[in-house]
């Protein structure tokens, strides 16, 4: 079996590191001002994305990420994430009523993907 070395753009590596360290400024700093983050129920602007990430880390202080190796599909990079945490803080997502933590905490796990253009 042969492997091809993938040169991962520095901006994508900064994004991944920001997620793993909960560095909201670093995460948002890797996005374009015209960011359109596609969430389950709506599309978020860059400012709304910042607020969402901040709310996530407040509501789930132990939120953590694991990911498969970065892949190249045509001209786009892809990352498959496994992420999760325990709801122990107030989760105040933008545009939604704050959700206090349940008495026993509640674990959440997700599998998602990030797609980035090569110019990122």
Secondary structure, 3 states (H helix, E strand, C coil): CCCCCCCCCHHHHHHHHHHHHCCHHHHHHCCCCCCCEECCCCEECHHHHHHHHHHHHHHCCCCEEEECCCEEECCEEEEEEEEEEECCCCECCCCCCCECCCCCCCEEEEEEEEEEECCC
